[in-house]
Amino acid sequence: NLTASPSVVDVTTEAATITLTVDISDESGVVIDGFWKPSLSKPNSPLISAAASWSLISGDDKNGTYQATVTVPTTAATGDYSISSSFTYDIFDNQSSKVTDPGAIYLLRVKCPVNSFLVSFSVYSTLNQ
Protein backbone atom coordinates (compact mmCIF):
# COMPACT_ATOMS: atom_id res chain seq x y z
CA ASN A 1 0.00 0.00 0.00
CA LEU A 2 1.62 3.26 -1.20
CA THR A 3 -0.58 6.37 -1.05
CA ALA A 4 -0.43 10.15 -1.17
CA SER A 5 -2.47 12.76 0.65
CA PRO A 6 -3.66 14.94 -0.89
CA SER A 7 -3.59 13.25 -4.27
CA VAL A 8 -4.38 16.48 -6.16
CA VAL A 9 -2.49 19.69 -5.46
CA ASP A 10 -2.48 23.15 -6.99
CA VAL A 11 0.98 24.72 -7.10
CA THR A 12 -0.01 27.80 -9.07
CA THR A 13 0.92 30.34 -6.40
CA GLU A 14 2.76 28.37 -3.71
CA ALA A 15 4.50 25.06 -3.12
CA ALA A 16 2.41 22.18 -1.79
CA THR A 17 3.28 19.47 0.70
CA ILE A 18 2.20 15.89 0.03
CA THR A 19 2.33 13.20 2.70
CA LEU A 20 3.31 9.78 1.38
CA THR A 21 2.38 6.66 3.36
CA VAL A 22 3.52 3.09 2.81
CA ASP A 23 2.96 -0.21 4.63
CA ILE A 24 6.08 -2.37 4.76
CA SER A 25 6.46 -5.78 6.34
CA ASP A 26 9.22 -8.36 6.46
CA GLU A 27 9.64 -11.28 8.87
CA SER A 28 13.32 -10.50 9.44
CA GLY A 29 12.84 -6.76 9.91
CA VAL A 30 12.80 -3.71 7.67
CA VAL A 31 15.85 -1.46 7.37
CA ILE A 32 15.30 2.09 6.08
CA ASP A 33 18.44 3.57 4.58
CA GLY A 34 18.43 7.36 4.93
CA PHE A 35 20.13 7.73 1.54
CA TRP A 36 17.11 6.48 -0.42
CA LYS A 37 14.17 8.87 -0.40
CA PRO A 38 10.70 8.45 -1.89
CA SER A 39 9.93 10.61 -4.90
CA LEU A 40 7.37 11.73 -7.45
CA SER A 41 8.10 11.28 -11.12
CA LYS A 42 6.65 12.22 -14.47
CA PRO A 43 8.22 11.51 -17.88
CA ASN A 44 10.32 14.41 -19.19
CA SER A 45 10.12 16.26 -15.86
CA PRO A 46 12.59 16.62 -12.98
CA LEU A 47 12.27 14.13 -10.12
CA ILE A 48 10.67 15.58 -6.96
CA SER A 49 12.25 13.88 -3.94
CA ALA A 50 11.28 13.91 -0.29
CA ALA A 51 13.59 15.88 2.00
CA ALA A 52 14.09 12.79 4.19
CA SER A 53 13.55 9.05 4.00
CA TRP A 54 10.65 7.11 5.50
CA SER A 55 9.81 7.45 9.21
CA LEU A 56 8.00 4.70 11.11
CA ILE A 57 4.68 6.10 12.39
CA SER A 58 2.99 2.92 13.61
CA GLY A 59 3.81 -0.74 14.10
CA ASP A 60 7.37 -2.02 14.25
CA ASP A 61 10.25 -2.94 11.95
CA LYS A 62 8.57 -6.24 11.03
CA ASN A 63 5.18 -4.79 10.11
CA GLY A 64 4.86 -1.03 10.06
CA THR A 65 3.44 2.05 8.45
CA TYR A 66 5.94 4.65 7.30
CA GLN A 67 5.53 8.27 6.20
CA ALA A 68 7.53 10.86 4.30
CA THR A 69 6.68 14.32 2.98
CA VAL A 70 7.42 15.79 -0.41
CA THR A 71 7.33 19.51 -1.14
CA VAL A 72 6.18 20.17 -4.69
CA PRO A 73 7.60 23.44 -6.08
CA THR A 74 5.62 25.94 -8.12
CA THR A 75 7.85 25.09 -11.08
CA ALA A 76 6.58 21.48 -11.24
CA ALA A 77 4.86 20.54 -14.48
CA THR A 78 1.12 19.93 -14.57
CA GLY A 79 0.01 16.33 -14.95
CA ASP A 80 -0.03 12.80 -13.61
CA TYR A 81 2.84 11.65 -11.41
CA SER A 82 3.92 8.25 -10.13
CA ILE A 83 5.14 7.65 -6.59
CA SER A 84 8.35 5.71 -6.05
CA SER A 85 8.90 4.22 -2.61
CA SER A 86 12.68 4.18 -3.13
CA PHE A 87 14.59 1.16 -1.85
CA THR A 88 13.95 -0.55 1.45
CA TYR A 89 15.91 -3.50 2.76
CA ASP A 90 15.54 -6.39 5.17
CA ILE A 91 18.24 -7.32 7.69
CA PHE A 92 19.81 -9.67 5.11
CA ASP A 93 20.25 -6.76 2.65
CA ASN A 94 17.52 -7.93 0.25
CA GLN A 95 16.01 -4.89 -1.39
CA SER A 96 12.53 -3.97 -2.51
CA SER A 97 10.86 -0.94 -4.04
CA LYS A 98 7.43 -0.01 -5.34
CA VAL A 99 6.31 2.43 -8.03
CA THR A 100 2.67 3.34 -8.54
CA ASP A 101 1.04 3.75 -11.91
CA PRO A 102 0.97 7.30 -13.31
CA GLY A 103 -1.90 9.27 -11.86
CA ALA A 104 -1.31 8.46 -8.19
CA ILE A 105 -0.83 12.21 -7.82
CA TYR A 106 -2.11 14.96 -10.07
CA LEU A 107 -0.36 18.32 -10.02
CA LEU A 108 -2.50 21.20 -11.09
CA ARG A 109 -1.38 24.65 -12.12
CA VAL A 110 -4.32 26.95 -12.73
CA LYS A 111 -3.48 30.05 -14.68
CA CYS A 112 -5.78 33.03 -14.49
CA PRO A 113 -6.77 34.18 -17.97
CA VAL A 114 -5.33 37.49 -19.01
CA ASN A 115 -8.02 40.06 -19.68
CA SER A 116 -7.72 41.07 -23.28
CA PHE A 117 -8.77 44.32 -24.73
CA LEU A 118 -8.60 45.94 -28.11
CA VAL A 119 -6.49 48.99 -28.60
CA SER A 120 -7.45 50.99 -31.64
CA PHE A 121 -5.55 53.89 -32.98
CA SER A 122 -5.38 55.91 -36.12
CA VAL A 123 -2.39 57.08 -38.05
CA TYR A 124 -2.67 60.43 -39.72
CA SER A 125 -0.46 61.30 -42.58
CA THR A 126 0.98 64.76 -42.66
CA LEU A 127 2.51 64.32 -46.06
CA ASN A 128 1.42 66.66 -48.81
CA GLN A 129 -0.55 68.93 -46.60
C-alpha positions as CSV (number, residue, x, y, z in Angstrom):
1,N,0.0,0.0,0.0
2,L,1.6,3.3,-1.2
3,T,-0.6,6.4,-1.0
4,A,-0.4,10.1,-1.2
5,S,-2.5,12.8,0.6
6,P,-3.7,14.9,-0.9
7,S,-3.6,13.3,-4.3
8,V,-4.4,16.5,-6.2
9,V,-2.5,19.7,-5.5
10,D,-2.5,23.1,-7.0
11,V,1.0,24.7,-7.1
12,T,0.0,27.8,-9.1
13,T,0.9,30.3,-6.4
14,E,2.8,28.4,-3.7
15,A,4.5,25.1,-3.1
16,A,2.4,22.2,-1.8
17,T,3.3,19.5,0.7
18,I,2.2,15.9,0.0
19,T,2.3,13.2,2.7
20,L,3.3,9.8,1.4
21,T,2.4,6.7,3.4
22,V,3.5,3.1,2.8
23,D,3.0,-0.2,4.6
24,I,6.1,-2.4,4.8
25,S,6.5,-5.8,6.3
26,D,9.2,-8.4,6.5
27,E,9.6,-11.3,8.9
28,S,13.3,-10.5,9.4
29,G,12.8,-6.8,9.9
30,V,12.8,-3.7,7.7
31,V,15.8,-1.5,7.4
32,I,15.3,2.1,6.1
33,D,18.4,3.6,4.6
34,G,18.4,7.4,4.9
35,F,20.1,7.7,1.5
36,W,17.1,6.5,-0.4
37,K,14.2,8.9,-0.4
38,P,10.7,8.5,-1.9
39,S,9.9,10.6,-4.9
40,L,7.4,11.7,-7.4
41,S,8.1,11.3,-11.1
42,K,6.7,12.2,-14.5
43,P,8.2,11.5,-17.9
44,N,10.3,14.4,-19.2
45,S,10.1,16.3,-15.9
46,P,12.6,16.6,-13.0
47,L,12.3,14.1,-10.1
48,I,10.7,15.6,-7.0
49,S,12.2,13.9,-3.9
50,A,11.3,13.9,-0.3
51,A,13.6,15.9,2.0
52,A,14.1,12.8,4.2
53,S,13.5,9.1,4.0
54,W,10.6,7.1,5.5
55,S,9.8,7.4,9.2
56,L,8.0,4.7,11.1
57,I,4.7,6.1,12.4
58,S,3.0,2.9,13.6
59,G,3.8,-0.7,14.1
60,D,7.4,-2.0,14.3
61,D,10.3,-2.9,12.0
62,K,8.6,-6.2,11.0
63,N,5.2,-4.8,10.1
64,G,4.9,-1.0,10.1
65,T,3.4,2.1,8.5
66,Y,5.9,4.7,7.3
67,Q,5.5,8.3,6.2
68,A,7.5,10.9,4.3
69,T,6.7,14.3,3.0
70,V,7.4,15.8,-0.4
71,T,7.3,19.5,-1.1
72,V,6.2,20.2,-4.7
73,P,7.6,23.4,-6.1
74,T,5.6,25.9,-8.1
75,T,7.9,25.1,-11.1
76,A,6.6,21.5,-11.2
77,A,4.9,20.5,-14.5
78,T,1.1,19.9,-14.6
79,G,0.0,16.3,-15.0
80,D,0.0,12.8,-13.6
81,Y,2.8,11.6,-11.4
82,S,3.9,8.2,-10.1
83,I,5.1,7.7,-6.6
84,S,8.4,5.7,-6.1
85,S,8.9,4.2,-2.6
86,S,12.7,4.2,-3.1
87,F,14.6,1.2,-1.8
88,T,14.0,-0.6,1.4
89,Y,15.9,-3.5,2.8
90,D,15.5,-6.4,5.2
91,I,18.2,-7.3,7.7
92,F,19.8,-9.7,5.1
93,D,20.2,-6.8,2.7
94,N,17.5,-7.9,0.3
95,Q,16.0,-4.9,-1.4
96,S,12.5,-4.0,-2.5
97,S,10.9,-0.9,-4.0
98,K,7.4,0.0,-5.3
99,V,6.3,2.4,-8.0
100,T,2.7,3.3,-8.5
101,D,1.0,3.8,-11.9
102,P,1.0,7.3,-13.3
103,G,-1.9,9.3,-11.9
104,A,-1.3,8.5,-8.2
105,I,-0.8,12.2,-7.8
106,Y,-2.1,15.0,-10.1
107,L,-0.4,18.3,-10.0
108,L,-2.5,21.2,-11.1
109,R,-1.4,24.6,-12.1
110,V,-4.3,26.9,-12.7
111,K,-3.5,30.0,-14.7
112,C,-5.8,33.0,-14.5
113,P,-6.8,34.2,-18.0
114,V,-5.3,37.5,-19.0
115,N,-8.0,40.1,-19.7
116,S,-7.7,41.1,-23.3
117,F,-8.8,44.3,-24.7
118,L,-8.6,45.9,-28.1
119,V,-6.5,49.0,-28.6
120,S,-7.4,51.0,-31.6
121,F,-5.6,53.9,-33.0
122,S,-5.4,55.9,-36.1
123,V,-2.4,57.1,-38.0
124,Y,-2.7,60.4,-39.7
125,S,-0.5,61.3,-42.6
126,T,1.0,64.8,-42.7
127,L,2.5,64.3,-46.1
128,N,1.4,66.7,-48.8
129,Q,-0.5,68.9,-46.6
